[in-house]
Amino acid sequence: MTRKDFRRIALNFPATSESTHMNHPDFRVCGKIFATVGHPDAAWGMVRLTPEQQEEFVGAEPAVFEPVKGGWGRKGATSVRLKSVKKSSLRAALAAAWCHRAPRALAREFESHLERFWGGRRR
């Protein structure tokens, strides 16, 4: 997986825009960051999960996902090792992060149409 792949998948979500935060690209749904790429370096991405989702992703694929160090990590911010992540796992993590950060009505609408978007696969 490359930064370009991460970007393409993230921007495929409804109401998503790309911006920058602390000198690296971020992806926002209705103004709220749900993912970043390129921090702490080009080998990593980050998704904003709930702590429970983080535990699930890290437990399932510890070589791919790990909590961000410090307070953000305890709140669910999760690093993604781009070299190791499979497209399906990244898509699932981005979908979880997007739904977590999206306005509730938009997240519900997306979830109700998930099968149409990606064959119903989700974590």
C-alpha positions as CSV (number, residue, x, y, z in Angstrom):
1,M,0.0,0.0,0.0
2,T,1.3,3.4,-0.9
3,R,0.4,6.9,0.4
4,K,-1.3,7.4,-3.0
5,D,-3.4,4.3,-2.5
6,F,-4.3,5.5,1.1
7,R,-5.3,8.9,-0.3
8,R,-7.4,7.4,-3.1
9,I,-9.3,5.1,-0.7
10,A,-9.9,7.8,1.9
11,L,-11.2,10.3,-0.7
12,N,-13.7,7.6,-1.9
13,F,-15.9,8.2,1.2
14,P,-18.9,10.5,1.0
15,A,-18.5,14.2,2.0
16,T,-14.7,13.7,2.4
17,S,-12.1,16.4,1.7
18,E,-8.4,16.6,1.9
19,S,-6.5,19.2,3.9
20,T,-3.3,19.4,5.8
21,H,-2.6,19.2,9.5
22,M,0.9,19.7,11.1
23,N,2.5,19.5,7.6
24,H,1.0,16.3,6.4
25,P,-2.2,15.4,4.5
26,D,-5.4,14.7,6.4
27,F,-8.8,13.5,5.4
28,R,-12.0,15.0,6.9
29,V,-15.7,14.3,6.9
30,C,-17.7,17.4,7.4
31,G,-14.6,19.2,8.8
32,K,-13.6,16.4,11.2
33,I,-10.3,14.5,10.7
34,F,-10.8,10.8,10.4
35,A,-7.4,9.9,8.9
36,T,-4.0,11.2,8.1
37,V,-1.1,9.9,6.1
38,G,2.7,10.6,6.3
39,H,3.1,11.0,10.0
40,P,5.4,10.3,11.7
41,D,6.9,9.5,8.3
42,A,5.9,8.3,4.8
43,A,5.6,4.7,6.0
44,W,2.6,5.4,8.2
45,G,-1.0,6.4,8.1
46,M,-3.4,7.0,11.0
47,V,-7.1,6.4,11.5
48,R,-9.3,7.9,14.3
49,L,-11.1,4.9,15.8
50,T,-12.9,4.4,19.1
51,P,-10.8,2.6,21.7
52,E,-12.9,-0.5,21.2
53,Q,-12.4,-0.5,17.5
54,Q,-8.7,0.1,18.0
55,E,-8.5,-3.0,20.2
56,E,-10.2,-5.0,17.5
57,F,-8.0,-3.9,14.7
58,V,-4.7,-4.2,16.7
59,G,-5.7,-7.6,18.0
60,A,-6.5,-8.9,14.6
61,E,-3.5,-7.5,12.8
62,P,-0.7,-6.4,15.3
63,A,1.9,-6.2,12.5
64,V,-0.3,-3.6,10.7
65,F,-2.1,-1.6,13.3
66,E,-0.8,-0.1,16.6
67,P,-2.0,2.6,19.0
68,V,-0.5,6.0,18.4
69,K,1.8,6.8,21.4
70,G,0.4,9.0,24.2
71,G,-3.0,10.4,24.9
72,W,-4.3,10.3,21.3
73,G,-3.6,6.6,21.2
74,R,-5.5,6.0,24.4
75,K,-8.4,7.8,22.7
76,G,-8.3,5.5,19.7
77,A,-5.9,7.1,17.3
78,T,-4.3,4.1,15.5
79,S,-1.2,4.0,13.3
80,V,-1.3,2.0,10.1
81,R,1.9,0.5,8.6
82,L,1.3,1.1,4.9
83,K,3.8,-1.5,3.7
84,S,2.0,-4.3,5.5
85,V,-1.7,-3.3,5.3
86,K,-4.0,-5.1,2.8
87,K,-6.5,-3.0,0.8
88,S,-9.4,-4.7,2.5
89,S,-8.1,-4.1,6.0
90,L,-7.3,-0.4,5.2
91,R,-10.8,0.0,3.7
92,A,-12.4,-1.4,6.8
93,A,-10.3,0.8,9.1
94,L,-11.0,3.9,7.1
95,A,-14.7,3.0,7.1
96,A,-14.8,2.6,10.8
97,A,-12.9,5.9,11.3
98,W,-15.1,7.7,8.9
99,C,-18.3,6.5,10.6
100,H,-16.8,7.4,14.0
101,R,-16.2,11.0,12.9
102,A,-19.1,11.6,10.5
103,P,-22.3,13.2,11.7
104,R,-24.6,10.5,13.0
105,A,-27.2,10.8,10.2
106,L,-24.6,10.6,7.5
107,A,-22.9,7.6,9.1
108,R,-26.2,5.8,9.4
109,E,-27.0,6.5,5.7
110,F,-23.5,5.2,4.7
111,E,-23.8,2.1,6.8
112,S,-27.3,1.3,5.3
113,H,-25.7,1.5,1.9
114,L,-22.5,-0.3,2.7
115,E,-23.2,-3.3,0.6
116,R,-23.7,-1.1,-2.4
117,F,-20.4,0.7,-1.8
118,W,-18.1,-2.3,-1.0
119,G,-20.0,-5.5,-1.0
120,G,-21.0,-5.2,2.7
121,R,-17.6,-6.0,4.1
122,R,-16.9,-4.3,7.3
123,R,-15.3,-5.1,10.6
